[in-house]
Each structure stands twice: as C-alpha cells, then as structure tokens.
Amino acid sequence: MRKNSRYLPLGVVVVILAIISLSMVFTQDGHAPKLENKPLPAFSLQRLDTSGTADESLLTGKWQLLNVWASWCAVCKSEHAFLLQLAQQHEVSIVGLNYRDNRQAAMRELNQSGNPYQAVLYDPKGAFALDLGVYGTPESYLIDSTGTIRYRYLGALDEKVWQREFVPVIKTLQQEEQANG
C-alpha cells in the first residue's frame, strides 16, 4: 500500500495538468476555440476520385460546408445520412475533406453509403487538416464566399445541431450577401 501511495501526488498533478490542457483547448460549450473570420489556409490537394487537384478556389464564390471525415470514423458514419439529406435538399454545397484515410476504403464507403459531397479533397497525411486545426473527425466548417471560415463545429451533424448552430450563421451570411448586392 505504501509503494502505491507515493505515486498519488504525481497522479494528482497529471490529472490537474490534463484538466488545464483541456480547458485551454475547449470552450465552456464544448466547442473548439472560435476560428471565425479567418481565411482558409492555402492548399493544393488531390481529389479523392483522382480527377485532378483542387486548391482554395474550390471553397470560394459561394458559402459552403467543408466536412472533415474518414471511412474509419464511426461517428462520421452516424452523420452521413444527415449530410445526404442536406445535399438532397440543396440547402448547402458540401465539400468533403477525407482525412488520414486509405483512398480505396474512402471510395468504397462513398459508393456504398452515397456521396453527399460536391467534391472530396484527399488529405492522406492530414497536412491540410493540421493547417485548419482539425482535432479529429468529424468536423465541419462553414466557409463564406470569400473563403473565410465563418463557423466551426466539432462532432457529428444532425438536424438539431444544424438548426441550432448553422442556420443562424447561414441567415447572417445570406443577409450580408443581399446587403452587398
């Protein structure tokens, strides 16, 4: 018993440091620190379907949703039906960022489950995701027509999250577009 008790102070310090680290990473509402109003980092990535490359111009010209996903991500699979619904309703153009994945596995996943994406960027080493500050999958970024990140959400999207988190931002974007003519 005495041998184990000498490690107790070390354990307490580790727990306290973990709590402090997490509190610095996440805000009180469980979301990552706000990245709003920051431009997307420059990138040039191959498309998942190997039809060429794409750069940041893919995410300019209209507001879009950038969704970070992977075939190995179970939570991504849970949000997939909602992404298909969004795409079918034409509420938003969705671009996928396939993160640290096997190309064949990702293609197979989209072929089996359906493809909600207008385009899918392939980021096998996670370099672009790292530039974005991705913590994990899934994550979604609402990008305005200038390529500026307007909102970021960590976790799976569903109807409640969409209505609560994204719709108000989209309404603001639409009002700004109308005002700017």
C-alpha positions in Angstrom: 0.0 0.0 0.0 2.8 2.4 0.9 4.5 1.9 -2.5 1.4 2.9 -4.4 0.7 5.9 -2.2 4.0 7.6 -3.1 2.7 7.9 -6.7 -0.5 9.6 -5.6 0.9 13.2 -5.8 2.2 12.5 -9.2 -1.2 11.2 -10.3 -2.9 14.3 -8.9 -0.5 16.6 -10.8 -1.2 14.6 -14.1 -4.9 14.9 -13.7 -4.7 18.7 -12.9 -2.5 19.2 -16.0 -4.9 17.3 -18.2 -7.9 19.4 -17.0 -6.0 22.6 -17.6 -4.9 21.5 -21.0 -8.5 20.5 -22.0 -9.9 23.7 -20.6 -7.4 25.7 -22.8 -8.4 23.7 -25.9 -12.2 23.7 -25.5 -14.6 26.5 -24.5 -17.3 26.1 -22.0 -19.9 24.9 -24.5 -17.7 22.0 -25.7 -16.7 23.6 -29.0 -13.2 24.4 -30.1 -11.9 27.9 -29.9 -13.6 30.2 -32.4 -11.8 30.4 -35.8 -14.4 32.6 -37.3 -13.3 35.3 -39.7 -10.0 33.7 -40.5 -9.3 32.8 -44.2 -8.8 29.2 -45.2 -5.1 28.3 -45.4 -3.8 27.9 -48.9 -3.8 24.3 -50.2 -3.4 22.1 -53.2 -4.8 18.6 -52.7 -5.6 15.7 -55.0 -9.3 14.9 -55.3 -10.3 11.6 -53.8 -11.6 10.3 -57.1 -8.2 11.2 -58.7 -9.9 13.6 -61.2 -7.2 16.2 -60.6 -6.2 18.6 -57.9 -8.1 21.4 -56.1 -7.0 24.5 -54.3 -8.6 27.1 -52.1 -10.6 28.5 -55.0 -12.8 25.4 -54.7 -14.1 26.9 -51.5 -14.8 30.4 -52.8 -17.6 32.0 -54.8 -20.4 30.8 -52.6 -20.9 29.8 -49.0 -20.2 26.1 -48.5 -19.7 23.4 -45.8 -16.3 21.7 -45.5 -16.8 18.4 -43.7 -13.8 16.5 -42.4 -14.4 12.8 -42.4 -12.8 9.3 -42.8 -14.0 5.8 -43.7 -12.6 4.5 -40.4 -14.6 7.1 -38.3 -17.7 5.6 -36.7 -19.1 9.0 -35.7 -18.7 10.1 -39.4 -20.9 7.2 -40.4 -23.5 8.3 -37.9 -23.7 11.8 -39.5 -23.7 10.5 -43.1 -27.4 10.2 -43.5 -27.9 13.8 -42.4 -25.3 15.0 -44.9 -27.1 13.1 -47.7 -30.3 14.8 -46.6 -28.6 18.3 -46.7 -27.2 17.6 -50.1 -30.6 16.4 -51.5 -32.4 19.5 -50.1 -29.8 21.7 -51.8 -29.5 23.7 -48.6 -25.8 23.9 -48.9 -23.0 22.7 -51.1 -20.8 20.3 -49.2 -17.1 19.6 -49.8 -15.5 16.7 -48.1 -12.0 16.6 -46.7 -11.1 12.9 -46.4 -8.6 12.8 -43.5 -5.8 10.3 -43.0 -7.6 7.6 -44.9 -7.0 4.9 -47.4 -8.2 6.1 -50.8 -9.8 2.8 -51.7 -11.6 2.5 -48.4 -12.9 6.0 -48.7 -14.2 5.5 -52.2 -15.8 2.2 -51.2 -17.6 4.0 -48.3 -19.0 6.7 -50.6 -20.0 4.1 -53.2 -21.9 2.0 -50.5 -23.4 4.8 -48.4 -23.9 7.5 -51.0 -21.9 10.7 -51.7 -23.2 14.0 -50.3 -20.2 15.9 -51.5 -19.8 18.2 -54.5 -16.1 17.3 -54.3 -13.9 15.4 -52.0 -10.3 16.5 -51.1 -7.9 13.7 -50.3 -5.6 14.5 -47.3 -3.9 11.2 -46.6 -1.2 12.6 -44.2 -3.5 15.2 -42.6 -1.3 18.2 -43.7 -4.2 20.5 -44.7 -6.3 19.3 -41.7 -3.4 20.2 -39.5 -3.3 23.7 -41.1 -7.0 24.0 -40.3 -6.5 23.0 -36.7 -8.6 19.8 -37.0 -8.8 17.9 -33.7 -10.4 14.8 -35.2 -13.3 13.6 -37.2 -15.9 14.7 -37.9 -15.5 18.4 -38.0 -17.4 20.9 -40.2 -16.5 24.4 -41.3 -19.0 26.9 -42.7 -17.0 28.8 -45.3 -18.3 32.1 -46.8 -18.0 33.1 -50.5 -14.6 34.8 -49.9 -13.1 31.6 -48.4 -13.3 32.8 -44.8 -14.2 30.4 -42.1 -17.4 31.7 -40.5 -18.2 28.8 -38.2 -16.6 25.6 -37.0 -18.3 22.6 -35.3 -16.6 19.6 -33.7 -18.7 16.4 -33.8 -21.4 14.8 -35.8 -24.0 17.0 -37.6 -27.7 16.2 -37.2 -30.9 18.2 -37.7 -30.8 19.7 -34.2 -27.2 20.8 -34.5 -27.8 22.2 -37.9 -30.8 24.2 -36.8 -29.1 25.4 -33.6 -25.6 26.1 -34.8 -25.5 26.6 -38.5 -28.8 28.1 -39.6 -28.3 31.4 -37.7 -24.9 31.8 -39.3 -26.3 31.0 -42.7 -29.0 33.5 -42.3 -26.4 36.1 -41.4 -24.4 35.2 -44.5 -27.5 35.5 -46.7 -28.3 38.9 -45.2 -24.7 40.1 -45.8 -24.8 38.9 -49.4 -28.1 40.7 -50.0 -26.7 43.9 -48.4 -23.6 43.7 -50.5 -25.7 43.1 -53.6 
